[in-house]
């Protein structure tokens, strides 16, 4: 999924980092989450919509910035498409509160 630019909020490697290497490792425990982790557990469906021919359900994964096309007859995901990333480099915004 990462190769298709699908955003996964907390990957298995991130869980390992927070669990074993971070400055708060003694305060968190992701052992169970790591033991049961699957890629699809990081997908977060927000809403669904039927296709015009009613053969597919389109599932919006808002937090993952992606869309999944599910074949209703076979109950399988046929495709997952990234919404892409937005570059904010050229957008003149002031994120520092300095009244200047």
Kinemage of the C-alpha trace (Angstrom):
@kinemage 1
@onewidth
@group {chain A} dominant
@subgroup {mainchain}
@vectorlist {calphas} color= white
{ca unk a 1} P 0.000 0.000 0.000
{ca unk a 2} L 2.815 2.405 0.763
{ca unk a 3} L 4.189 1.834 -2.761
{ca unk a 4} L 0.785 3.007 -4.072
{ca unk a 5} L 1.065 6.188 -1.911
{ca unk a 6} L -1.638 5.018 0.498
{ca unk a 7} L -1.173 6.747 3.845
{ca unk a 8} L -1.082 4.373 6.815
{ca unk a 9} L -1.344 6.355 10.057
{ca unk a 10} L 0.765 4.063 12.245
{ca unk a 11} L 2.771 1.360 10.516
{ca unk a 12} L 4.174 -1.730 12.181
{ca unk a 13} L 7.648 -0.160 12.141
{ca unk a 14} L 6.276 2.916 13.896
{ca unk a 15} L 4.725 0.719 16.583
{ca unk a 16} L 8.107 -0.952 17.085
{ca unk a 17} L 9.850 2.414 17.334
{ca unk a 18} L 7.458 3.773 19.976
{ca unk a 19} L 7.531 0.455 21.847
{ca unk a 20} L 11.289 -0.099 21.935
{ca unk a 21} L 13.325 2.933 20.925
{ca unk a 22} L 11.514 6.164 21.764
{ca unk a 23} L 12.044 8.304 24.819
{ca unk a 24} L 8.608 7.220 26.080
{ca unk a 25} L 9.134 3.486 25.428
{ca unk a 26} L 8.811 2.742 29.129
{ca unk a 27} L 5.390 4.386 29.220
{ca unk a 28} L 3.750 2.742 26.179
{ca unk a 29} L 3.104 -0.861 25.262
{ca unk a 30} L 2.173 -1.801 21.703
{ca unk a 31} L 3.031 -5.503 22.156
{ca unk a 32} L -0.479 -6.750 21.410
{ca unk a 33} L -0.958 -4.313 18.525
{ca unk a 34} L 2.328 -5.427 16.977
{ca unk a 35} L 1.523 -9.127 17.435
{ca unk a 36} L -1.844 -8.771 15.684
{ca unk a 37} L -0.859 -6.125 13.123
{ca unk a 38} L -1.995 -6.538 9.532
{ca unk a 39} L -1.789 -3.904 6.825
{ca unk a 40} L -5.546 -3.716 6.522
{ca unk a 41} L -5.846 -2.868 10.222
{ca unk a 42} L -4.469 0.571 9.323
{ca unk a 43} L -7.282 1.286 6.849
{ca unk a 44} L -9.992 3.617 8.119
{ca unk a 45} L -13.232 3.637 6.086
{ca unk a 46} L -15.180 6.881 6.341
{ca unk a 47} L -18.163 6.394 4.010
{ca unk a 48} L -19.411 4.152 1.186
{ca unk a 49} L -21.187 4.832 -2.082
{ca unk a 50} L -22.739 2.457 -4.617
{ca unk a 51} L -21.602 2.612 -8.251
{ca unk a 52} L -24.264 3.593 -10.806
{ca unk a 53} L -24.559 -0.029 -11.996
{ca unk a 54} L -24.724 -1.277 -8.372
{ca unk a 55} L -21.927 -3.802 -9.015
{ca unk a 56} L -19.403 -2.013 -6.810
{ca unk a 57} L -19.180 -0.235 -3.504
{ca unk a 58} L -16.689 2.616 -3.382
{ca unk a 59} L -15.188 3.017 0.071
{ca unk a 60} L -13.610 6.326 1.017
{ca unk a 61} L -10.592 5.891 3.307
{ca unk a 62} L -10.356 9.489 4.465
{ca unk a 63} L -7.490 9.097 6.921
{ca unk a 64} L -5.574 7.032 4.344
{ca unk a 65} L -6.307 9.474 1.501
{ca unk a 66} L -7.522 6.659 -0.725
{ca unk a 67} L -10.532 5.010 -2.350
{ca unk a 68} L -11.229 1.253 -2.473
{ca unk a 69} L -13.378 -0.336 -5.193
{ca unk a 70} L -15.168 -3.429 -3.816
{ca unk a 71} L -16.884 -5.942 -6.099
{ca unk a 72} L -20.242 -6.651 -4.439
{ca unk a 73} L -20.761 -10.048 -6.108
{ca unk a 74} L -17.374 -11.463 -5.104
{ca unk a 75} L -16.947 -9.391 -1.922
{ca unk a 76} L -13.363 -8.559 -2.894
{ca unk a 77} L -11.457 -5.313 -3.133
{ca unk a 78} L -10.513 -4.943 -6.784
{ca unk a 79} L -8.531 -1.730 -6.567
{ca unk a 80} L -7.226 0.880 -4.171
{ca unk a 81} L -6.342 4.330 -5.462
{ca unk a 82} L -4.463 7.093 -3.675
{ca unk a 83} L -5.879 10.608 -3.721
{ca unk a 84} L -2.275 11.780 -3.939
{ca unk a 85} L -0.350 14.237 -1.839
{ca unk a 86} L -0.636 18.011 -1.826
{ca unk a 87} L 2.517 20.066 -1.697
{ca unk a 88} L 2.184 23.154 0.450
{ca unk a 89} L 5.685 24.447 -0.399
{ca unk a 90} L 4.452 27.218 -2.694
{ca unk a 91} L 1.536 28.298 -0.481
{ca unk a 92} L 2.380 31.494 1.415
{ca unk a 93} L 1.023 30.802 4.885
{ca unk a 94} L 2.289 32.159 8.163
{ca unk a 95} L 2.221 29.453 10.824
{ca unk a 96} L 4.130 31.425 13.446
{ca unk a 97} L 2.153 33.638 15.784
{ca unk a 98} L 4.478 36.625 15.956
{ca unk a 99} L 2.124 39.465 14.922
{ca unk a 100} L 4.577 40.389 12.177
